[in-house]
Amino acid sequence: MTEETNAYAAAGVDVEAGNQAVAQMSAKVKATYNENVLAGIGGFGAAYALGKDYQNPVLVSGADGVGTKLLLAIAAHKHDTIGQDLVAMTVNDILAQGAKPLFLLDYLAVDKIRPAVVTEIVGGIAAACQTVGAALIGGESAELPGLYAKDHYDLASFGVGIAERDALLQPEDVQAGDVLIGLASSGIHSNGYSLVRAVLGIKDEDDFNHLSAELQTQLLEPTKLYGPSVQPLLDARLIQSIAHITGGGLIENLPRAFGDNLTAEINWGTWPILPIFDTLQAAGDLTLHDMLLTFNNGVGMVLIVRPEVVDDVLAKLDNDAYVIGTMLERQAEEDQVQFKGATPWGK
């Protein structure tokens, strides 16, 4: 009898490598489970019980990816933190609605399944899920040799959170006199990397590896997970609205958190701008508008609270929270985000 061949493997898809990857990452994924996970990886679908703790629950969903920051992780052969970027981009959005994340599903598409690399990526996703208290209950790993370049991959996540209906954050609840509290970012997070690569001249792996070790570390600093510090404030009903500062920066994301009748007045100099943003501005000779429209510039999330609870909120947060401005009545034709004080970049 002739030895049986595997036509699928000959076409470039290694099913056995995929099975090995699933086996290796299984323990890390299952470590995120809680008593509400009824069925996780291994079946055709995942099942999650909502339980009986909610009177009028609303499910809040979100989906996101990491973008071209992946190219830098690939160039650095560093895959252990990119999963935190993925989780943060989705669960921080869910948090901004006033919801607590319940579970996530991830999608990983690769040129070729390399079990050790896949395990490293998914291990980072699982660790971030544990940090925010979400179960990683399922997902998909796809080997697509005809679609992705050698050693390249892409990531996406899909998350679901929950909140009591009357606890959902509503932009219309914000009023003039409310205070803006900025939560420090850990760095660039996961937005603007096409501009980052352009201004730093990163076209390939060699370009990235010729950067200083310090700059490489700054560029790969994972997106901050805000859930552990913000969720207790939501539970205590101390927040009127939240803006997650992603692509579009403060000037596009902050207005999503309040009504058209208001303006956010932000004071320069009230929070520290991380060195990486000065580096990028100087490297690309970027205008203030470019910086504001593309990067978080040191503020990754903004909480809008009543003035009488500011001290209480700050006391419950760490030292990376800053009063950065105030909500005002909007004048005709006025921009919804205004800045006061000396600008950090004179352009």
VMD Tcl script that draws the C-alpha trace (Angstrom):
set ca {
  {0.00 0.00 0.00}
  {1.39 3.40 -0.92}
  {1.78 6.03 1.79}
  {-1.28 8.30 1.94}
  {-0.62 11.93 0.99}
  {-2.33 15.03 2.34}
  {-3.43 17.27 -0.51}
  {-4.35 20.14 1.82}
  {-0.87 20.14 3.37}
  {0.63 20.02 -0.12}
  {-1.43 23.12 -0.94}
  {0.24 24.94 1.96}
  {-2.14 24.44 4.91}
  {-0.78 22.43 7.84}
  {-3.78 21.12 9.78}
  {-1.57 19.28 12.27}
  {0.28 22.49 13.14}
  {-3.09 24.10 13.79}
  {-4.06 21.27 16.13}
  {-0.76 21.67 17.98}
  {-1.36 25.41 18.37}
  {-4.84 24.80 19.81}
  {-3.46 22.26 22.27}
  {-0.67 24.58 23.41}
  {-2.87 27.63 23.97}
  {-5.82 25.76 25.47}
  {-4.72 26.08 29.10}
  {-4.14 29.84 28.80}
  {-7.54 30.37 27.21}
  {-9.38 28.24 29.76}
  {-7.74 30.21 32.57}
  {-9.99 33.14 31.53}
  {-13.20 31.14 32.06}
  {-15.62 31.69 34.91}
  {-18.78 29.91 36.04}
  {-20.80 31.63 33.30}
  {-18.88 29.96 30.46}
  {-20.99 26.98 29.46}
  {-19.09 26.07 26.30}
  {-15.80 27.46 25.07}
  {-13.14 26.43 22.57}
  {-13.53 23.07 20.88}
  {-17.18 23.26 19.92}
  {-18.92 24.89 17.00}
  {-19.96 27.84 19.13}
  {-19.36 29.29 22.58}
  {-22.06 29.71 25.23}
  {-22.13 32.25 28.05}
  {-24.82 32.54 30.74}
  {-25.77 36.06 31.83}
  {-26.83 34.91 35.28}
  {-29.45 36.58 37.47}
  {-27.55 39.57 38.82}
  {-29.15 42.08 36.42}
  {-32.68 43.46 36.48}
  {-32.84 45.00 32.99}
  {-29.57 44.05 31.27}
  {-28.31 45.52 28.01}
  {-25.56 43.87 25.99}
  {-22.93 46.16 24.48}
  {-20.77 44.81 21.67}
  {-17.57 45.97 20.03}
  {-15.06 44.86 17.42}
  {-11.59 46.13 16.59}
  {-8.09 45.24 15.47}
  {-4.53 46.40 16.03}
  {-3.74 47.99 12.67}
  {-0.25 48.38 11.26}
  {1.35 48.24 14.71}
  {1.38 44.55 13.85}
  {4.13 45.23 11.30}
  {6.39 46.47 14.10}
  {5.65 43.47 16.30}
  {6.48 41.21 13.36}
  {9.71 43.12 12.67}
  {10.71 42.83 16.33}
  {9.71 39.13 16.51}
  {7.84 40.13 19.66}
  {4.34 38.75 19.91}
  {3.62 38.61 23.64}
  {2.09 42.09 24.07}
  {0.22 42.64 20.81}
  {-2.66 40.65 22.31}
  {-3.10 43.34 24.98}
  {-3.39 45.92 22.22}
  {-6.12 43.83 20.64}
  {-8.12 43.35 23.84}
  {-7.73 46.96 24.93}
  {-9.01 48.39 21.67}
  {-12.24 46.44 22.05}
  {-12.89 46.43 25.80}
  {-11.97 50.10 26.29}
  {-14.72 50.94 23.78}
  {-17.19 48.75 25.66}
  {-16.15 50.42 28.91}
  {-16.80 53.84 27.37}
  {-20.47 52.87 27.05}
  {-20.63 52.13 30.75}
  {-20.56 48.36 30.31}
  {-18.51 45.64 31.96}
  {-16.86 43.25 29.48}
  {-18.13 39.68 29.67}
  {-16.36 37.79 26.92}
  {-14.27 38.10 23.77}
  {-13.67 36.10 20.65}
  {-10.50 36.54 18.64}
  {-9.59 36.04 14.99}
  {-6.01 35.27 14.01}
  {-5.10 34.89 10.33}
  {-1.55 33.84 9.48}
  {0.53 32.90 6.47}
  {1.55 29.68 8.20}
  {0.66 28.24 11.59}
  {3.71 28.31 13.84}
  {2.47 26.82 17.14}
  {4.98 28.69 19.33}
  {4.15 32.08 17.78}
  {0.40 31.45 17.86}
  {0.64 30.43 21.50}
  {2.57 33.60 22.30}
  {-0.01 35.80 20.57}
  {-3.04 34.10 22.11}
  {-1.30 33.95 25.48}
  {-1.09 37.75 25.41}
  {-4.77 37.99 24.50}
  {-5.73 35.64 27.33}
  {-3.59 37.51 29.88}
  {-5.26 40.81 28.95}
  {-8.69 39.19 29.18}
  {-7.88 38.02 32.69}
  {-6.82 41.55 33.64}
  {-10.21 42.99 32.65}
  {-12.23 40.02 33.88}
  {-13.44 38.87 30.48}
  {-13.57 35.28 29.28}
  {-11.87 34.41 25.99}
  {-14.54 31.92 25.02}
  {-13.78 31.29 21.37}
  {-12.31 32.47 18.13}
  {-10.74 31.35 14.90}
  {-7.20 30.72 13.69}
  {-6.88 30.61 9.91}
  {-3.86 29.61 7.86}
  {-3.96 31.59 4.61}
  {-0.69 31.09 2.73}
  {-1.99 32.69 -0.44}
  {-3.07 35.88 1.29}
  {-0.37 36.85 3.81}
  {3.34 37.45 3.25}
  {5.87 35.24 5.03}
  {5.67 35.56 8.85}
  {2.77 38.04 8.61}
  {-0.55 37.82 10.40}
  {-3.61 39.87 11.29}
  {-5.73 40.08 14.40}
  {-9.29 41.08 15.24}
  {-11.43 40.74 18.34}
  {-15.13 40.82 19.04}
  {-16.36 41.55 22.54}
  {-19.59 41.73 24.50}
  {-20.21 43.63 27.72}
  {-23.21 44.15 29.96}
  {-24.82 46.97 31.93}
  {-28.10 47.76 33.57}
  {-30.11 49.80 31.11}
  {-30.33 52.79 33.45}
  {-26.54 52.66 34.02}
  {-25.55 53.06 30.37}
  {-23.62 56.26 29.79}
  {-25.51 58.76 27.67}
  {-23.98 61.87 26.00}
  {-27.09 63.88 26.82}
  {-26.42 63.45 30.56}
  {-23.39 65.75 30.30}
  {-24.00 69.38 31.22}
  {-22.11 72.68 31.36}
  {-19.85 72.81 34.39}
  {-18.95 69.13 34.28}
  {-15.25 68.38 34.60}
  {-12.95 66.49 32.23}
  {-10.53 64.03 33.83}
  {-7.88 62.68 31.52}
  {-6.42 59.24 32.10}
  {-2.83 58.89 30.98}
  {-2.04 56.71 28.00}
  {0.85 54.24 28.03}
  {2.07 55.58 24.70}
  {0.78 55.65 21.14}
  {-1.61 52.78 21.90}
  {-2.79 51.28 18.58}
  {-3.66 54.21 16.34}
  {-1.67 56.28 13.88}
  {0.99 53.71 13.04}
  {0.84 54.36 9.31}
  {1.94 57.93 10.09}
  {4.44 56.66 12.68}
  {6.08 54.40 10.11}
  {6.10 57.19 7.53}
  {7.76 59.85 9.70}
  {10.32 57.40 11.13}
  {11.10 55.89 7.73}
  {10.09 52.35 8.69}
  {9.51 50.54 5.41}
  {10.77 47.09 6.38}
  {12.13 44.99 9.22}
  {15.66 46.35 8.87}
  {14.46 49.95 9.23}
  {12.74 49.09 12.51}
  {15.70 47.17 13.88}
  {18.03 50.10 13.17}
  {16.05 52.29 15.58}
  {17.37 52.67 19.11}
  {16.28 50.02 21.59}
  {14.50 52.72 23.61}
  {12.48 53.89 20.62}
  {11.59 50.32 19.64}
  {10.28 49.75 23.17}
  {8.23 52.96 23.09}
  {6.69 52.03 19.74}
  {5.62 48.59 20.98}
  {4.34 49.70 24.41}
  {0.93 47.98 24.67}
  {-2.35 49.86 24.87}
  {-3.49 50.58 28.41}
  {-6.37 48.55 29.85}
  {-8.59 51.04 31.68}
  {-11.15 48.59 33.06}
  {-9.55 47.83 36.43}
  {-9.43 51.51 37.43}
  {-12.62 52.77 35.75}
  {-15.05 49.92 36.46}
  {-15.33 50.74 40.19}
  {-16.23 54.33 39.26}
  {-18.94 53.07 36.94}
  {-20.27 50.75 39.64}
  {-20.46 53.74 42.00}
  {-22.29 55.82 39.35}
  {-19.65 58.58 39.50}
  {-19.23 59.08 35.74}
  {-21.54 60.92 33.35}
  {-19.79 59.94 30.12}
  {-16.52 58.54 28.76}
  {-14.50 59.08 25.59}
  {-11.95 56.47 24.50}
  {-9.26 58.45 22.66}
  {-8.32 56.43 19.59}
  {-7.93 57.38 15.91}
  {-9.05 60.98 15.52}
  {-7.58 61.98 18.86}
  {-9.29 64.30 21.31}
  {-10.84 66.50 18.66}
  {-12.87 63.69 17.07}
  {-13.47 61.26 19.93}
  {-14.34 63.61 22.77}
  {-17.45 65.11 21.06}
  {-18.92 61.61 20.84}
  {-19.28 61.72 24.64}
  {-21.51 64.84 24.95}
  {-24.30 66.71 23.16}
  {-24.05 69.21 20.31}
  {-25.00 72.04 22.66}
  {-21.73 71.81 24.59}
  {-18.04 72.53 24.10}
  {-15.13 70.85 25.87}
  {-12.53 73.41 26.93}
  {-9.15 71.72 27.42}
  {-6.17 73.35 29.12}
  {-2.71 72.63 27.74}
  {-0.12 71.81 30.38}
  {-2.50 69.93 32.66}
  {-1.11 66.50 31.74}
  {2.35 65.26 30.77}
  {2.92 64.64 27.06}
  {5.06 61.53 26.70}
  {8.44 61.86 24.94}
  {7.38 59.59 22.08}
  {4.96 62.26 20.84}
  {7.66 64.93 20.81}
  {9.85 62.48 18.87}
  {7.16 61.88 16.25}
  {6.29 65.56 15.91}
  {9.92 66.52 15.37}
  {10.66 63.61 13.01}
  {7.76 64.46 10.74}
  {7.66 68.23 11.34}
  {3.99 67.62 12.09}
  {1.51 70.42 12.69}
  {-0.48 70.73 15.89}
  {-3.59 69.73 13.92}
  {-1.85 66.57 12.66}
  {-0.84 65.64 16.19}
  {-4.32 66.24 17.58}
  {-6.08 64.41 14.77}
  {-3.84 61.32 14.79}
  {-2.53 60.64 18.30}
  {-3.79 60.55 21.88}
  {-0.82 62.73 22.95}
  {-0.75 61.25 26.43}
  {-4.49 61.04 27.19}
  {-6.00 57.65 26.36}
  {-9.40 58.10 27.97}
  {-11.44 61.05 29.25}
  {-14.00 60.80 32.05}
  {-16.69 63.47 32.31}
  {-17.90 63.90 35.88}
  {-19.92 66.30 38.00}
  {-17.75 68.93 39.74}
  {-18.84 67.80 43.20}
  {-17.38 64.28 42.70}
  {-14.02 65.26 41.20}
  {-12.06 64.82 44.42}
  {-13.71 61.47 45.08}
  {-12.96 60.25 41.56}
  {-9.33 61.35 41.68}
  {-8.90 59.68 45.07}
  {-10.08 56.38 43.60}
  {-7.74 56.63 40.61}
  {-3.96 56.32 40.52}
  {-1.55 59.18 39.93}
  {-2.06 59.00 36.16}
  {-5.32 60.99 36.21}
  {-5.50 64.73 35.57}
  {-8.18 67.44 35.54}
  {-7.73 68.68 31.97}
  {-10.75 70.89 31.33}
  {-14.39 71.82 31.70}
  {-17.63 71.52 29.75}
  {-19.11 74.85 28.58}
  {-22.25 75.97 26.78}
  {-21.46 75.99 23.07}
  {-21.59 79.23 21.17}
  {-22.83 79.36 17.57}
  {-20.41 77.80 15.06}
  {-17.92 77.08 17.83}
  {-15.78 73.93 17.65}
  {-16.83 71.26 20.12}
  {-13.28 70.97 21.47}
  {-11.37 74.12 22.35}
  {-7.82 74.39 23.67}
  {-6.43 77.06 26.00}
  {-2.89 77.88 27.02}
  {0.53 77.50 25.45}
  {0.59 74.75 22.82}
  {3.22 72.03 23.16}
  {4.26 72.40 19.55}
  {4.56 75.83 17.99}
  {2.98 75.06 14.66}
}
mol new
graphics top color blue
foreach p $ca { graphics top sphere $p radius 0.5 }
foreach p [lrange $ca 0 end-1] q [lrange $ca 1 end] { graphics top cylinder $p $q radius 0.2 }
display resetview
